[in-house]
Amino acid sequence: MLFSPLTAEAKRLTLRQILASGSIARFPGAFTPISTRLIEEQGFEGVYISGGVLANELGFPDIGLTALPEVAARAGQIARITDLPAIVDADTGFGEPVNVARTIQELENAGLAGCHIEDQVNPKRCGHLDGKTVVDLHTATQRIRAAVEARRDPNFLIMARTDIRGVEGLNAAVDRAKALVDAGADAIFPEAMAGLTEFEALRAAVDVPILANMTEFGKSDLFTVDRLQDAGVNMIIYPVTLLRASLGAMERTLQTIQQDGTQQASVPHMLTRTRLYDLVDYEGYNDFDSGLFNFEVPA
């Protein structure tokens, strides 16, 4: 009911086991706790929480306007409700190395299975936009070292994201990925890769899991799971997919009300009341209440 029966430590161990298995893991992006139920029911391996999506949900662009407390709180709400391991976008770590250290411990406290920290200059911007600026190598590796030093659960996954491919090219991305692994990164997220051969180049360069960002309308084509696995990718995220699908459906329903004077034409596309109650385990809560409050209050 209220929480997943699994502890955060158990979910982190599950994530480590998935990554060690040699299979590819898919992480659709959740922006509400209830959406994790849909992800879990469909058999996905994990849940991803995008910093850009959390900002968009608040009505902000993805330019570093959200702060650690907001991200940790929302990510924790999402992670608590699912048995799946959840990884969250921690942007640039929300400050200097000591802030990065606090970020890791707050995300551990919130029940996350891992996070990624990027090498953009703050304020950052969406990784699939032009005009990005990255920090120097020392600053990038310093962030990762601070994160590794701060974590208390060794299974908490610390992933390094690098945006340098869109700034200095593939060779620079390969070199930076190697340096980030040397700094202690458990996995590498090479942002805005141009094609499968670039993922293959990263795979040949590092011996840790690598992640592919399959976001719509971005720099990368939307490759299938099989093609990415053949290229050596271990994790795939679909960060904004559910948000875009949800907002698209909302917009179409509102247009229907404006045009028809009623939402009737949209009802067949909606989640039914029964299905919604099933997702929130309405029956389970009712049984729980009935089991506890099985007495009559005296007059």
C-alpha positions in Angstrom: 0.0 0.0 0.0 1.6 3.2 1.3 5.2 2.1 0.3 6.9 -0.6 -1.6 7.6 -3.6 0.7 11.2 -3.5 -0.6 13.8 -1.4 1.1 15.9 1.1 -0.8 18.9 -1.1 -0.1 17.2 -4.1 -1.7 16.3 -2.0 -4.8 19.9 -0.8 -5.2 21.1 -4.4 -5.0 18.6 -5.3 -7.7 19.9 -2.6 -9.9 23.5 -3.8 -9.5 22.4 -7.3 -10.3 20.6 -6.2 -13.4 23.6 -4.3 -14.7 25.9 -7.3 -13.9 23.6 -9.7 -15.8 24.6 -8.6 -19.3 21.0 -7.9 -20.3 19.8 -4.4 -21.2 17.6 -2.5 -18.8 14.9 0.0 -19.8 13.9 2.9 -17.6 10.8 4.9 -18.7 10.6 8.3 -17.2 8.1 8.7 -14.3 6.9 12.2 -13.3 4.2 11.1 -10.9 4.2 8.3 -8.3 1.2 6.6 -9.9 2.9 6.4 -13.3 5.4 4.0 -11.8 2.6 1.5 -11.3 2.1 1.5 -15.1 5.8 1.1 -15.7 6.1 -1.7 -13.2 3.0 -3.6 -14.6 4.4 -3.5 -18.1 7.5 -5.4 -17.0 10.2 -2.7 -17.3 13.4 -3.0 -15.3 13.5 0.4 -13.6 12.2 3.9 -13.3 13.9 7.1 -14.4 13.2 10.5 -13.0 14.3 13.4 -15.3 15.4 16.7 -13.9 14.1 18.4 -17.0 10.7 16.7 -16.5 10.5 17.7 -12.8 11.2 21.3 -13.9 8.7 21.2 -16.7 6.0 19.8 -14.3 6.5 22.9 -12.2 6.2 25.1 -15.4 9.9 25.8 -15.7 12.3 25.3 -18.5 15.2 22.9 -17.9 17.8 25.5 -17.1 18.8 24.6 -13.5 15.9 26.4 -11.7 15.0 23.5 -9.5 16.9 22.9 -6.3 18.0 19.8 -4.3 15.1 19.8 -1.9 12.5 19.9 -4.7 14.2 17.1 -6.7 14.9 14.9 -3.6 11.3 15.3 -2.4 9.6 14.5 -5.7 12.1 11.7 -6.6 11.4 10.2 -3.1 7.7 10.2 -3.7 8.1 8.4 -6.9 10.7 5.9 -5.6 8.7 5.0 -2.5 5.7 3.5 -4.3 7.5 1.1 -6.7 9.4 -2.2 -6.3 11.6 -1.1 -9.2 14.9 0.7 -8.7 14.6 4.4 -9.5 17.5 6.6 -10.8 17.3 10.3 -10.8 18.9 13.2 -12.7 20.9 15.2 -10.2 22.0 17.8 -12.7 25.4 19.3 -11.8 25.1 18.1 -8.2 23.5 21.4 -7.1 26.8 23.3 -6.3 30.4 22.8 -5.3 31.8 19.4 -4.2 30.4 19.7 -0.7 27.0 20.3 -2.2 27.5 17.3 -4.5 28.2 15.2 -1.3 25.1 16.4 0.4 23.1 15.7 -2.8 24.2 12.0 -2.8 23.2 11.6 0.9 19.9 13.3 0.5 19.1 11.0 -2.5 20.1 8.0 -0.5 17.8 9.2 2.3 15.0 9.6 -0.3 15.2 5.9 -1.3 16.8 6.3 -4.8 18.8 3.5 -6.3 21.2 5.9 -8.0 21.7 9.2 -9.8 23.7 10.8 -12.5 25.8 14.0 -12.3 26.8 15.9 -15.4 29.7 18.1 -16.5 27.8 21.1 -17.8 28.4 24.6 -16.4 25.7 25.9 -14.1 23.1 27.0 -15.1 22.8 24.0 -17.4 20.4 23.4 -20.2 18.8 20.5 -21.9 21.4 18.1 -23.2 19.8 18.0 -26.7 20.0 21.8 -27.3 22.8 23.6 -28.9 25.0 26.2 -27.1 25.9 24.0 -24.1 29.1 24.7 -22.1 31.0 22.1 -20.1 33.3 22.4 -17.2 37.0 21.6 -17.4 38.2 18.0 -16.7 39.3 18.8 -13.1 35.9 20.1 -12.1 34.1 17.3 -13.8 36.1 14.6 -12.1 36.0 16.5 -8.8 32.2 16.2 -8.8 32.3 12.5 -9.3 35.0 12.0 -6.6 32.9 14.0 -4.1 29.8 11.9 -4.9 31.7 8.6 -4.5 33.3 9.8 -1.2 29.9 10.8 0.2 27.8 7.8 -0.5 27.1 5.4 2.5 25.6 2.5 0.6 28.2 1.1 -1.8 25.4 -0.1 -4.1 24.0 3.4 -4.7 24.8 3.9 -8.4 26.8 7.0 -9.2 26.7 7.6 -12.9 28.6 10.3 -14.7 26.9 12.1 -17.5 29.1 14.0 -20.0 27.7 16.6 -22.5 31.1 17.2 -24.2 30.1 15.3 -27.3 28.0 18.2 -28.5 30.7 20.7 -27.7 34.1 19.1 -28.6 33.2 15.9 -30.5 33.3 12.2 -30.0 37.0 11.8 -29.2 36.6 14.3 -26.4 33.6 12.3 -25.1 35.7 9.1 -25.1 38.6 10.7 -23.3 36.3 12.3 -20.7 34.4 9.1 -20.1 37.6 7.3 -19.3 38.6 10.0 -16.9 35.2 9.9 -15.2 35.5 6.2 -14.7 39.0 6.7 -13.3 37.4 9.1 -10.8 35.0 6.4 -9.6 31.9 6.6 -11.8 30.0 3.3 -11.8 28.4 4.0 -15.2 28.6 6.5 -18.0 25.8 8.6 -19.6 27.1 10.0 -22.9 24.6 12.6 -23.8 23.4 13.5 -27.4 25.3 10.8 -29.3 24.9 11.0 -33.0 24.6 7.3 -33.9 25.1 3.7 -32.9 28.8 3.8 -33.9 29.4 6.5 -31.3 27.9 4.2 -28.6 30.1 1.4 -29.9 33.2 3.7 -29.5 32.2 4.4 -25.9 31.6 0.7 -25.3 35.2 0.0 -26.5 36.6 2.7 -24.3 35.2 1.9 -20.8 34.4 -1.2 -18.9 31.4 0.1 -16.9 27.7 0.2 -18.0 26.8 2.9 -20.5 23.4 4.5 -20.9 21.5 5.7 -24.0 19.0 8.6 -23.8 16.1 7.8 -26.2 14.3 11.1 -25.9 12.0 12.3 -28.7 12.9 15.2 -30.9 16.6 15.0 -29.8 20.0 14.6 -31.4 19.8 10.8 -31.4 17.6 8.6 -33.5 15.1 6.5 -31.6 16.9 3.1 -31.8 15.3 -0.1 -30.8 16.3 -2.0 -27.7 18.0 -4.8 -29.8 20.1 -2.3 -31.8 21.3 -0.5 -28.7 22.1 -3.8 -27.0 24.1 -4.9 -30.1 26.0 -1.6 -29.8 27.0 -2.4 -26.2 24.5 -0.2 -24.3 23.4 -1.5 -20.9 20.7 1.0 -19.9 18.1 3.0 -21.9 16.0 5.9 -20.6 12.9 7.4 -22.1 12.9 10.5 -20.0 10.1 12.7 -21.3 7.9 10.1 -23.2 5.2 9.8 -20.6 5.0 13.5 -19.9 4.7 14.3 -23.6 2.0 11.6 -24.1 0.1 12.7 -21.0 0.1 16.4 -21.9 -0.8 15.6 -25.5 -3.9 13.6 -24.3 -4.8 16.5 -21.9 -4.6 19.0 -24.7 -6.8 16.9 -27.0 -9.4 16.4 -24.3 -9.6 20.1 -23.5 -10.0 20.8 -27.3 -12.8 18.3 -27.4 -14.6 20.1 -24.6 -14.2 23.4 -26.3 -15.4 22.1 -29.6 -18.2 19.7 -28.5 -19.3 21.3 -25.2 -18.7 17.9 -23.5 -15.8 15.5 -23.0 -17.9 12.6 -24.1 -15.9 11.9 -27.3 -12.7 11.6 -25.2 -14.1 9.2 -22.6 -13.3 6.0 -24.5 -9.6 7.0 -24.4 -9.6 7.6 -20.7 -8.5 5.3 -17.9 -11.7 3.9 -16.3 -12.6 4.5 -12.7 -12.1 0.8 -12.1 -8.6 0.8 -13.6 -7.7 3.9 -11.6 -8.8 2.4 -8.4 -6.8 -0.7 -9.3 -3.6 1.3 -9.8 -4.0 3.0 -6.4 -4.9 -0.3 -4.7 -8.2 1.1 -3.4 -9.4 -2.4 -2.4 -6.2 -3.0 -0.4 -6.7 0.2 1.6 -10.4 -0.7 2.2 -9.5 -4.2 3.4 -6.8 -2.7 5.7 -9.3 -0.2 7.2 -11.9 -2.9 7.7 -9.5 -5.2 9.5 -8.6 -2.4 12.0 -11.9 -0.7 12.5 -14.0 -3.8 13.1 -15.8 -2.5 16.2 -18.8 -0.3 17.0 -18.4 3.0 18.8 -20.6 3.0 21.9 -23.5 5.4 21.9 
